[in-house]
Amino acid sequence: MKKLTTLLFVLVFASSMAFAQNNSASVTQEVDDSESIINQNGSSNSADTYQILGNGNMLINIDQQSNENIADVTQRHGQYHEAQIDQSGSKNEAYLTQDNTSTLTDISQDGNKNLADVYQRNYDFAFEDYSSKVDIGQIGDNNAAWVESDGDRNNVSITQGGSNMSSDGQYADVTQAGSDNESTIEQLGRGGASHTQIQDGSDNDAVAK
């Protein structure tokens, strides 16, 4: 009861702070050991989280800076879900759904008008580790990254822009249907690159730069 009370206090405080700056935060949690932390610094930001039907270890951490960012996260079943969304800039959008067990997604956006859209499903529950992982890093403006990973033990890493060079107008699309797939896309140039990877089956490995 003490943990639940503390969690509710944190959520209410975050929502109140967001309201004071014309931000909106909506949280629904109906599982054990859920935790949601929202910190919005700016105005007209929107953050939605939704966790349900699991029995432990779900965590959502959303940090939005500047204005008019959108973060939408859904985690439905199982254990060890974790979603971390960090948006630094304005008018960035991050949409994430983790449908089953033992998944990890980390989205970081630094710039303006970037889009990250992830759907991840895992059928095989790895008790001691995350079975499927998605990592998206965007530095620059108008970048778009799409990931649909339907299976287990899949890993996707998309990097658009780096610490020494931002990238603008990059497009990356990864689709995985099967298990034990790995996909890596690095778009570090000035902009305009477009990569699409489709993996249908198991034990696939793809790299694009």
VMD Tcl script that draws the C-alpha trace (Angstrom):
set ca {
  {0.00 0.00 0.00}
  {2.88 2.35 0.77}
  {4.45 1.74 -2.64}
  {1.16 2.39 -4.41}
  {0.60 5.61 -2.46}
  {4.09 6.85 -3.32}
  {3.60 6.00 -6.97}
  {0.29 7.81 -7.12}
  {1.88 10.85 -5.52}
  {4.63 10.90 -8.14}
  {2.11 10.57 -10.96}
  {-0.19 13.25 -9.56}
  {2.76 15.59 -9.06}
  {3.97 15.00 -12.62}
  {0.50 15.53 -14.01}
  {0.02 18.71 -11.96}
  {3.31 20.11 -13.15}
  {2.40 19.27 -16.74}
  {-1.01 20.94 -16.34}
  {0.59 24.12 -15.08}
  {2.55 24.36 -18.33}
  {-0.37 23.41 -20.57}
  {1.00 19.87 -20.91}
  {-1.13 16.74 -20.62}
  {-0.24 13.42 -19.01}
  {-2.54 10.39 -18.85}
  {-1.57 7.20 -16.98}
  {-3.49 3.93 -16.54}
  {-1.92 1.07 -14.53}
  {-3.70 -2.15 -13.56}
  {-0.80 -4.49 -12.77}
  {1.68 -5.28 -10.01}
  {5.01 -3.47 -9.76}
  {4.15 -0.88 -12.41}
  {5.91 2.45 -12.39}
  {5.44 5.51 -14.59}
  {7.54 8.69 -14.39}
  {6.65 11.68 -16.57}
  {8.68 14.89 -16.67}
  {7.65 17.53 -19.20}
  {9.50 20.83 -19.49}
  {7.91 23.11 -22.05}
  {4.36 23.55 -23.26}
  {1.68 21.65 -25.21}
  {3.40 18.29 -24.70}
  {1.29 15.13 -24.50}
  {2.25 11.88 -22.76}
  {0.09 8.74 -22.51}
  {1.05 5.51 -20.78}
  {-0.94 2.29 -20.46}
  {0.12 -0.84 -18.56}
  {-2.17 -3.83 -17.95}
  {-2.37 -7.58 -17.30}
  {1.16 -8.27 -16.14}
  {2.47 -9.35 -12.76}
  {5.61 -7.33 -12.38}
  {8.56 -5.29 -13.59}
  {6.93 -2.85 -15.97}
  {8.48 0.62 -16.14}
  {7.76 3.63 -18.34}
  {9.94 6.73 -18.22}
  {9.02 9.69 -20.43}
  {11.05 12.90 -20.45}
  {9.95 15.60 -22.90}
  {11.60 18.99 -23.29}
  {10.47 21.99 -25.29}
  {7.08 22.11 -27.02}
  {4.40 20.05 -28.77}
  {5.98 16.63 -28.33}
  {3.83 13.49 -28.31}
  {4.68 10.25 -26.51}
  {2.29 7.29 -26.50}
  {3.26 4.00 -24.82}
  {1.33 0.77 -24.28}
  {2.59 -2.33 -22.43}
  {0.08 -5.14 -22.04}
  {1.36 -8.48 -20.73}
  {4.17 -10.15 -18.87}
  {7.27 -9.09 -16.99}
  {10.41 -7.00 -17.57}
  {8.81 -4.52 -19.93}
  {10.68 -1.25 -19.93}
  {10.17 1.81 -22.14}
  {12.30 4.94 -21.99}
  {11.38 7.87 -24.23}
  {13.43 11.07 -24.24}
  {12.47 13.90 -26.58}
  {14.60 17.04 -26.64}
  {13.23 19.57 -29.12}
  {9.80 20.33 -30.50}
  {7.06 18.51 -32.40}
  {8.65 15.07 -32.00}
  {6.42 12.00 -31.95}
  {7.09 8.62 -30.33}
  {4.57 5.78 -30.45}
  {5.33 2.45 -28.80}
  {3.42 -0.78 -28.17}
  {4.99 -3.75 -26.37}
  {2.38 -6.45 -26.46}
  {3.84 -9.45 -24.66}
  {6.64 -10.35 -22.25}
  {10.28 -9.51 -21.69}
  {10.76 -6.59 -24.10}
  {12.87 -3.44 -23.89}
  {12.63 -0.27 -25.97}
  {14.70 2.89 -25.69}
  {13.84 5.91 -27.86}
  {15.90 9.10 -27.83}
  {15.09 12.10 -30.03}
  {17.15 15.29 -30.13}
  {15.84 17.79 -32.66}
  {12.52 18.71 -34.19}
  {9.72 16.90 -36.01}
  {11.22 13.42 -35.60}
  {9.03 10.32 -35.65}
  {9.62 6.95 -33.97}
  {6.97 4.25 -34.27}
  {7.53 0.80 -32.70}
  {5.43 -2.33 -32.38}
  {7.09 -5.20 -30.54}
  {5.76 -8.62 -29.59}
  {7.60 -11.42 -27.85}
  {6.27 -14.95 -27.35}
  {9.23 -16.48 -25.50}
  {9.60 -15.33 -21.91}
  {13.25 -14.97 -20.91}
  {13.09 -14.88 -17.14}
  {16.49 -13.37 -16.44}
  {16.89 -11.08 -19.47}
  {15.05 -9.07 -22.07}
  {14.26 -11.29 -25.00}
  {13.56 -8.63 -27.64}
  {15.05 -5.14 -27.81}
  {14.54 -2.01 -29.89}
  {16.86 0.99 -29.68}
  {16.19 4.16 -31.70}
  {18.38 7.27 -31.56}
  {17.58 10.34 -33.65}
  {19.67 13.52 -33.77}
  {18.48 16.15 -36.23}
  {15.18 17.14 -37.79}
  {12.44 15.39 -39.77}
  {13.79 11.86 -39.29}
  {11.44 8.86 -39.29}
  {12.00 5.36 -37.91}
  {9.46 2.53 -38.11}
  {9.89 -0.87 -36.43}
  {7.53 -3.84 -36.45}
  {9.08 -6.81 -34.67}
  {6.73 -9.77 -34.28}
  {8.50 -12.73 -32.68}
  {11.01 -13.37 -29.93}
  {14.71 -12.77 -29.34}
  {14.78 -10.03 -31.97}
  {17.04 -6.99 -31.77}
  {16.68 -3.76 -33.73}
  {18.98 -0.74 -33.54}
  {18.37 2.40 -35.61}
  {20.68 5.40 -35.41}
  {19.91 8.58 -37.32}
  {22.53 11.25 -36.75}
  {25.45 11.21 -34.35}
  {27.12 13.33 -31.70}
  {29.37 15.00 -34.29}
  {26.84 15.36 -37.11}
  {23.08 15.71 -37.06}
  {21.03 14.16 -39.83}
  {17.86 15.50 -41.39}
  {15.17 13.80 -43.41}
  {16.36 10.22 -42.86}
  {13.94 7.29 -43.20}
  {14.33 3.79 -41.77}
  {11.81 0.95 -41.79}
  {12.41 -2.49 -40.22}
  {9.94 -5.39 -40.27}
  {10.70 -8.68 -38.53}
  {8.50 -11.78 -38.51}
  {10.18 -14.71 -36.78}
  {12.79 -15.27 -34.11}
  {16.47 -14.57 -33.42}
  {16.64 -11.73 -35.93}
  {18.96 -8.75 -35.72}
  {18.77 -5.54 -37.71}
  {21.00 -2.48 -37.56}
  {20.58 0.75 -39.53}
  {22.99 3.67 -39.23}
  {22.21 6.89 -41.08}
  {24.92 9.34 -40.14}
  {25.08 11.51 -43.25}
  {23.60 14.93 -43.81}
  {20.23 13.56 -44.83}
  {17.99 12.04 -47.44}
  {18.90 8.39 -46.85}
  {16.18 5.74 -46.94}
  {16.59 2.12 -45.83}
  {14.00 -0.65 -45.60}
  {14.75 -4.06 -44.09}
  {12.34 -7.00 -44.12}
  {13.20 -10.19 -42.23}
  {10.77 -13.08 -42.58}
  {11.91 -16.21 -40.77}
  {14.57 -16.91 -38.16}
  {18.24 -16.23 -37.53}
  {18.52 -13.28 -39.92}
  {21.13 -10.57 -39.61}
  {21.13 -7.29 -41.59}
  {23.28 -4.15 -41.45}
  {22.81 -0.96 -43.48}
  {24.92 2.20 -43.29}
}
mol new
graphics top color blue
foreach p $ca { graphics top sphere $p radius 0.5 }
foreach p [lrange $ca 0 end-1] q [lrange $ca 1 end] { graphics top cylinder $p $q radius 0.2 }
display resetview
